[in-house]
């Protein structure tokens, strides 16, 4: 099996704003709102993070474990991000090409 060189430059780390889903949950960006099981499994859709259940967005949502873990991954282990991140934030041709043809 060929090793692929995944170069990812997560836009959410530098300039892209979080997205609020129709169900009231924040995700790192609008591209992540694809019913991606990654974000459910990582805790982004936990009821305590729903906008209706928080009083301080910064403390309760953006400083929550799912968010902190995601941004640590984005900065230090971007190859572990979901395919949606690789597709939209892939920094090299190989990353984008492979993501378009198969799930990573």
Beta strands, then each sheet from edge to edge (+ up, - down):
strand 1: 19-20
strand 2: 26-27
sheet 1: 1+ 2-
end
